[in-house]
Amino acid sequence: MPYSVILHITGETAVLGEVDELPKPTDNIIVVSNPRQRDGKDLHYIDNNVTKVIWPLAKVGFIEILEDTGEEKIIGFVRS
């Protein structure tokens, strides 16, 4: 299941994208699919045809994991 994430890269704008799995403590890189700005625009330093980018985790300040909007919320109690 891919995760939607926001990467906060040192000295750059935040990058929105998808990852197949979250990085483990032993990982040195993160592979991001469909990298773009948070507003959906292209990143000025990445070519338009690029679909995946590998970033070294040393350049990443922190990673935000976004909630999956495809899942439905479970309602516990319903009154009629």
C-alpha positions, -999 to +999 in steps of 0.1 A: +000+000+000+016+033-010+018+061+014+014+098+006+041+118+022+055+153+024+093+154+025+109+185+041+142+187+023+169+210+037+171+243+017+143+233-007+105+235-009+086+206+006+079+177-018+046+158-020+048+123-033+041+086-028+063+059-013+058+022-014+071+017+021+082+040+049+120+042+055+135+020+081+161+032+106+188+015+086+179+031+052+200+058+036+177+068+008+140+072+001+124+066-033+095+090-040+070+085-069+053+114-086+072+142-068+056+176-069+050+207-048+023+206-022+000+226-045+005+200-073+028+221-094+061+207-109+093+210-090+116+234-109+147+213-104+132+180-117+125+172-153+088+170-164+092+133-175+106+120-142+083+097-123+105+086-094+133+103-075+158+089-050+167+113-021+194+107+005+178+107+039+207+129+051+191+158+031+156+152+046+147+171+077+115+152+085+087+133+067+050+139+072+027+109+064-007+120+051-039+103+060-053+079+034-084+096+020-095+064+002-105+046+034-139+052+047-144+062+084-162+036+105-192+050+123-197+033+157-232+043+167-261+053+144-295+065+158-326+063+139 
